[in-house]
Amino acid sequence: MERLRSSPLHANISTALDKHLEVIHVVQSRRKDEIVNASNRQRQGAPRCQDDRDVFALALAIKEMSIATRKARTALWCALQMTLPK
């Protein structure tokens, strides 16, 4: 869109997209942690109550990703509106 406009987009658009990518990496990290911890506990026969912490951390990360996704979609829509000819 920047190339179509021949000028840079508003800084908030880039910020929203950067935040979205950052939150995606957090969700991926939480998911990996959950998988690793679950497999370790299964091998050791540990109680399931610690599973909840991993699941809650993942759920919180997904919630933050949902919010960031909405903001990124809105930012991209704004960028599109600024790019389209009048």
C-alpha positions as a LaTeX table, in Angstrom:
\begin{tabular}{lrrr}
\hline
Residue & $x$ (\AA) & $y$ (\AA) & $z$ (\AA) \\
\hline
Met1 & 0.00 & 0.00 & 0.00 \\
Glu2 & 2.92 & 2.29 & 0.66 \\
Arg3 & 4.17 & 1.68 & $-2.87$ \\
Leu4 & 0.73 & 2.38 & $-4.32$ \\
Arg5 & 0.52 & 5.64 & $-2.40$ \\
Ser6 & 4.15 & 6.58 & $-3.06$ \\
Ser7 & 4.35 & 7.75 & 0.53 \\
Pro8 & 4.66 & 6.11 & 3.94 \\
Leu9 & 1.58 & 5.17 & 5.91 \\
His10 & 0.75 & 6.57 & 9.32 \\
Ala11 & 3.01 & 5.36 & 12.13 \\
Asn12 & 0.06 & 3.84 & 14.02 \\
Ile13 & $-0.49$ & 1.38 & 11.18 \\
Ser14 & 3.05 & 0.07 & 11.41 \\
Thr15 & 2.81 & $-0.04$ & 15.19 \\
Ala16 & $-0.39$ & $-2.11$ & 15.07 \\
Leu17 & 1.17 & $-4.59$ & 12.64 \\
Asp18 & 4.36 & $-4.87$ & 14.71 \\
Lys19 & 2.33 & $-5.47$ & 17.87 \\
His20 & 0.29 & $-8.14$ & 16.08 \\
Leu21 & 3.43 & $-9.99$ & 15.02 \\
Glu22 & 4.85 & $-9.72$ & 18.55 \\
Val23 & 1.69 & $-11.17$ & 20.09 \\
Ile24 & 1.72 & $-14.04$ & 17.58 \\
His25 & 5.23 & $-14.94$ & 18.74 \\
Val26 & 4.06 & $-14.85$ & 22.37 \\
Val27 & 1.19 & $-17.26$ & 21.59 \\
Gln28 & 3.59 & $-19.60$ & 19.80 \\
Ser29 & 5.93 & $-19.51$ & 22.79 \\
Arg30 & 3.12 & $-20.21$ & 25.28 \\
Arg31 & 1.91 & $-23.11$ & 23.16 \\
Lys32 & 5.40 & $-24.62$ & 23.01 \\
Asp33 & 5.73 & $-24.22$ & 26.79 \\
Glu34 & 2.40 & $-25.95$ & 27.31 \\
Ile35 & 3.38 & $-28.88$ & 25.09 \\
Val36 & 6.81 & $-29.30$ & 26.69 \\
Asn37 & 5.50 & $-29.05$ & 30.25 \\
Ala38 & 2.62 & $-31.42$ & 29.56 \\
Ser39 & 4.91 & $-34.06$ & 28.11 \\
Asn40 & 7.37 & $-33.68$ & 31.01 \\
Arg41 & 4.61 & $-34.01$ & 33.60 \\
Gln42 & 3.16 & $-37.01$ & 31.82 \\
Arg43 & 6.50 & $-38.77$ & 32.01 \\
Gln44 & 6.94 & $-37.91$ & 35.70 \\
Gly45 & 3.36 & $-38.60$ & 36.71 \\
Ala46 & 2.96 & $-35.14$ & 38.28 \\
Pro47 & $-0.47$ & $-33.82$ & 39.29 \\
Arg48 & $-2.60$ & $-32.04$ & 36.69 \\
Cys49 & $-3.12$ & $-28.84$ & 38.71 \\
Gln50 & 0.06 & $-27.35$ & 37.22 \\
Asp51 & $-1.40$ & $-27.86$ & 33.75 \\
Asp52 & $-3.85$ & $-25.08$ & 34.52 \\
Arg53 & $-1.13$ & $-22.43$ & 34.73 \\
Asp54 & 0.07 & $-23.23$ & 31.23 \\
Val55 & $-3.46$ & $-23.25$ & 29.87 \\
Phe56 & $-4.29$ & $-19.94$ & 31.56 \\
Ala57 & $-1.11$ & $-18.34$ & 30.19 \\
Leu58 & $-1.99$ & $-19.60$ & 26.71 \\
Ala59 & $-5.58$ & $-18.37$ & 27.04 \\
Leu60 & $-4.39$ & $-14.92$ & 28.10 \\
Ala61 & $-1.97$ & $-14.80$ & 25.16 \\
Ile62 & $-4.77$ & $-15.80$ & 22.76 \\
Lys63 & $-7.00$ & $-13.08$ & 24.21 \\
Glu64 & $-4.25$ & $-10.51$ & 23.63 \\
Met65 & $-3.78$ & $-11.85$ & 20.11 \\
Ser66 & $-7.49$ & $-11.44$ & 19.43 \\
Ile67 & $-7.34$ & $-7.79$ & 20.48 \\
Ala68 & $-4.18$ & $-7.16$ & 18.45 \\
Thr69 & $-5.75$ & $-8.87$ & 15.41 \\
Arg70 & $-8.76$ & $-6.57$ & 15.54 \\
Lys71 & $-6.49$ & $-3.54$ & 15.78 \\
Ala72 & $-4.34$ & $-4.77$ & 12.89 \\
Arg73 & $-7.40$ & $-5.40$ & 10.72 \\
Thr74 & $-8.68$ & $-1.90$ & 11.48 \\
Ala75 & $-5.28$ & $-0.39$ & 10.72 \\
Leu76 & $-5.09$ & $-2.25$ & 7.41 \\
Trp77 & $-8.60$ & $-1.11$ & 6.51 \\
Cys78 & $-7.58$ & 2.49 & 7.22 \\
Ala79 & $-4.46$ & 2.05 & 5.10 \\
Leu80 & $-6.59$ & 0.69 & 2.27 \\
Gln81 & $-8.98$ & 3.64 & 2.50 \\
Met82 & $-6.04$ & 6.06 & 2.33 \\
Thr83 & $-4.61$ & 4.15 & $-0.64$ \\
Leu84 & $-7.73$ & 4.00 & $-2.78$ \\
Pro85 & $-8.19$ & 6.82 & $-5.31$ \\
Lys86 & $-10.70$ & 9.46 & $-4.32$ \\
\hline
\end{tabular}
